[in-house]
Amino acid sequence: MEFFKRIFAKKKDQEVVKREENNEKKIQCNSENCGCKSCEHKEEKSGDYLKNICIQIETIPCEPNPYFVVNDESAKFFEEFEIRMTTIYRMYSINSIFLKEYQKVSRESLTSTRDNEKEFSKYSKCYFINNNAFKEIHHMSNLLNIFMIFEVLLKNITKDIAYDKHLDLEEIQNKNMSYLNSYILFLEEAMKNRFSLDENERNFIGIVRKIRNDYLHDYMTEIPESIEKEIVKIFNLRTGKRITVDEYFIENTCKIFGEIAKRLESSYWEYKNKFLEK
């Protein structure tokens, strides 16, 4: 019996090795089906400009987001908002680490091609496109996600309170204003003396909404001068500072939306407890 076990074990090991070899062959790139720099002909791969990115990232980052954490017991939509905010925060942090290292290595690679006019011309175009587009997409996609989860939170709270008042969501969604502003108006009225936005918060939500709409519809990433002045006042920045959607803007958006969500959660339970007493 032991003899047969050894034979079968040997055959199994041989099959595993064969499968691994086949898999390696499958994943090998070639210039016919891949346009990346690392997959070009062997004669073109001898330059020092080819570099690998080696970074260490914790595979299961478990730190909570620093902007919004629910109370011990809360409604499902507040819990979902926290989970989404945490996911966006972690994803943004990991991508920022990767992009920073990628851009550093890309600069080194580009510099290494300076003595080869053909290679420099080829990769400089690629470098400048990536350097600009990657950062823009990285920041804007996060801004869109943050705005989306904030709008969904307001919508879900509105839907819940509207149910108490025997109203449909469609009755609250005013056709003369954005859905987001309709939700805010309804919640301020429904939770009167408990929840309201200050002028800066109201203006900032409008600014983020405009940036998001311009980007979605026209790829517009430049912030108009009038909006820049508003942001300077809200963030208490020096006058004349150029405003862009960058790490600072993303962080402040998370902070402001997180603070509003905290007040919403507190006001919601005050309202709900009073409603249930009736």
C-alpha positions in Angstrom: 0.0 0.0 0.0 2.8 2.4 0.9 4.4 1.6 -2.4 1.3 2.7 -4.4 1.0 5.9 -2.2 4.6 6.9 -3.2 3.9 6.3 -6.9 0.7 8.4 -6.9 2.3 11.1 -4.8 5.2 11.3 -7.4 2.7 11.5 -10.3 0.8 14.2 -8.5 4.0 16.3 -8.0 4.9 15.9 -11.7 1.4 17.1 -12.7 1.7 20.1 -10.5 5.1 21.0 -11.9 3.8 20.5 -15.5 0.7 22.8 -14.7 3.0 25.5 -13.3 5.2 25.4 -16.4 2.2 25.7 -18.6 0.8 28.6 -16.6 4.2 30.4 -16.9 4.1 30.0 -20.7 0.5 31.3 -20.8 1.3 34.5 -18.9 4.5 35.3 -20.8 4.0 38.5 -22.8 5.1 39.2 -26.3 5.1 42.3 -28.4 2.3 41.0 -30.7 -0.4 41.2 -28.0 1.0 43.7 -25.5 2.1 47.3 -25.9 3.8 47.7 -22.5 7.4 48.7 -22.2 8.4 45.5 -20.4 7.0 43.3 -23.1 9.0 44.4 -26.1 11.6 42.5 -28.2 14.6 41.2 -26.3 17.0 43.3 -28.3 15.1 46.4 -27.0 15.2 45.3 -23.4 18.9 45.8 -22.6 18.6 49.5 -21.6 19.0 50.7 -18.0 15.7 52.6 -18.4 13.8 49.4 -17.7 13.0 49.4 -13.9 10.7 47.4 -11.7 8.5 49.0 -9.0 8.9 47.4 -5.6 6.7 48.7 -2.8 5.5 47.3 0.4 1.8 47.7 1.1 -0.1 46.1 4.0 -2.5 43.7 2.2 -5.2 44.0 4.8 -5.1 47.6 6.1 -7.6 47.6 9.0 -7.4 51.2 10.2 -10.8 52.9 10.3 -11.4 56.0 8.3 -10.7 59.2 10.4 -13.8 61.1 9.2 -16.9 59.2 10.3 -17.5 56.3 12.7 -21.1 55.2 13.7 -22.2 55.0 17.2 -22.5 51.6 18.8 -25.9 51.0 17.4 -27.1 52.9 14.4 -29.3 52.7 11.3 -28.1 50.6 8.4 -27.6 53.6 6.1 -25.1 55.2 8.5 -23.3 51.9 8.9 -23.1 51.6 5.1 -21.8 55.2 4.8 -19.0 54.4 7.3 -18.1 51.2 5.4 -18.0 53.0 2.0 -16.0 55.9 3.5 -13.5 53.5 4.9 -13.2 51.6 1.6 -12.6 54.9 -0.3 -10.1 56.1 2.3 -8.1 52.8 2.1 -8.2 52.6 -1.6 -7.1 56.2 -2.0 -4.2 55.7 0.4 -3.0 52.5 -1.4 -3.3 54.1 -4.8 -1.4 57.2 -3.6 1.5 55.1 -2.4 1.6 53.2 -5.7 1.3 56.4 -7.9 4.0 58.2 -5.9 6.5 55.3 -6.5 5.4 54.8 -10.1 6.1 58.4 -10.9 9.5 58.3 -9.2 10.6 55.2 -11.1 9.1 56.6 -14.3 11.2 59.8 -14.0 14.3 57.7 -13.3 13.6 55.5 -16.4 13.0 58.5 -18.6 16.2 60.2 -17.5 18.1 57.0 -18.3 17.0 57.3 -22.0 18.5 60.8 -22.6 21.5 59.4 -24.5 19.2 57.5 -26.8 17.1 60.0 -28.9 14.8 57.4 -30.2 14.1 55.9 -26.8 13.7 59.3 -25.1 11.3 60.5 -27.7 9.3 57.3 -27.4 9.0 57.2 -23.6 8.8 60.9 -22.9 5.4 61.1 -24.6 4.2 58.1 -22.6 5.7 59.6 -19.3 4.0 63.0 -19.6 0.6 61.6 -20.5 0.7 59.2 -17.6 2.1 61.7 -15.2 -0.7 64.1 -15.8 -3.6 61.8 -16.4 -3.0 59.3 -13.6 -3.0 62.0 -10.9 -6.1 63.6 -12.3 -8.1 60.4 -12.6 -6.9 59.3 -9.1 -8.2 62.4 -7.4 -11.3 63.0 -9.5 -12.5 59.4 -9.2 -12.2 59.6 -5.4 -14.1 62.9 -5.4 -16.9 61.3 -7.4 -17.1 58.4 -5.0 -17.1 60.6 -1.9 -19.9 62.7 -3.4 -21.9 59.6 -4.4 -21.9 58.0 -0.9 -22.8 61.4 0.7 -25.8 61.8 -1.7 -26.9 58.2 -1.1 -26.8 58.8 2.6 -29.0 61.9 2.4 -31.4 60.0 0.0 -31.7 57.1 2.4 -32.4 59.3 5.5 -34.9 61.3 3.5 -36.6 58.1 2.3 -36.9 56.9 5.9 -38.3 60.1 7.4 -40.6 60.6 4.3 -42.1 57.1 5.2 -42.9 58.4 8.7 -44.7 61.4 7.1 -46.6 59.2 4.5 -44.7 60.8 1.7 -43.1 59.2 -1.4 -39.5 60.1 -2.3 -40.7 61.5 -5.7 -42.8 64.1 -3.9 -39.7 65.4 -2.2 -37.4 65.4 -5.3 -38.1 69.0 -6.5 -37.8 69.3 -10.2 -36.5 72.9 -9.9 -33.4 72.0 -7.9 -31.0 69.1 -7.7 -32.1 66.0 -5.8 -29.3 66.6 -3.3 -30.6 70.1 -2.5 -34.1 68.7 -2.2 -33.0 66.2 0.3 -31.1 68.8 2.4 -34.1 71.2 2.3 -36.5 68.3 3.4 -34.2 67.1 6.2 -33.7 70.7 7.6 -37.5 71.1 7.7 -38.2 67.7 9.1 -35.5 67.9 11.8 -36.0 71.6 12.5 -34.0 72.9 15.5 -31.9 69.7 15.3 -30.1 69.8 12.0 -29.1 72.5 9.6 -26.1 73.4 7.4 -24.1 76.5 7.9 -23.3 78.8 4.9 -19.8 77.4 4.3 -21.1 73.8 4.3 -23.9 74.7 1.9 -21.6 76.5 -0.4 -19.0 73.7 -0.4 -21.5 71.0 -1.2 -22.6 73.2 -4.2 -18.9 73.6 -5.3 -18.2 69.8 -5.1 -21.4 69.1 -7.0 -20.4 71.6 -9.8 -16.9 70.1 -10.1 -18.4 66.6 -10.2 -20.9 67.6 -12.9 -18.4 69.4 -15.0 -16.0 66.5 -14.9 -18.7 63.9 -15.7 -20.2 65.8 -18.6 -17.2 67.5 -20.2 -14.0 66.2 -18.6 -13.6 69.7 -17.1 -11.0 69.7 -14.3 -10.2 73.4 -14.1 -11.9 75.2 -11.2 -13.4 78.6 -12.2 -11.9 81.6 -10.5 -15.2 82.4 -8.8 -15.3 79.0 -7.2 -11.6 79.2 -6.2 -12.4 82.4 -4.2 -15.2 80.5 -2.4 -12.9 77.6 -1.5 -10.2 80.0 -0.3 -12.7 81.4 2.2 -14.1 78.0 3.3 -10.6 76.5 3.8 -9.1 79.7 5.2 -6.3 79.7 2.6 -4.2 82.6 1.5 -5.7 84.7 -1.3 -4.5 84.0 -4.8 -3.7 80.3 -4.0 -4.3 78.1 -7.1 -7.0 75.5 -6.2 -7.0 72.1 -7.7 -8.6 68.7 -6.8 -5.6 67.3 -5.0 -4.9 65.4 -1.7 -5.7 68.5 0.3 -9.0 69.0 -1.4 -10.0 65.3 -1.1 -9.1 65.4 2.6 -11.2 68.5 3.3 -14.1 67.1 1.4 -14.0 63.9 3.5 -13.8 66.0 6.7 -16.7 68.3 5.8 -19.0 65.5 4.6 -18.0 63.4 7.7 -18.8 66.2 10.1 -22.2 66.7 8.4 -22.9 62.9 8.6 -22.1 62.9 12.4 -24.6 65.7 13.0 -27.1 64.0 10.8 -26.8 60.8 12.8 -27.3 62.6 16.1 -30.2 64.6 14.8 -31.8 61.6 13.2 -32.0 59.7 16.5 -33.3 62.7 18.3 -36.0 63.0 15.7 -36.7 59.2 15.7 -36.9 58.9 19.5 -39.4 61.8 19.6 -41.4 60.4 16.7 -41.7 56.9 18.4 -42.9 58.5 21.6 -46.1 59.7 19.9 
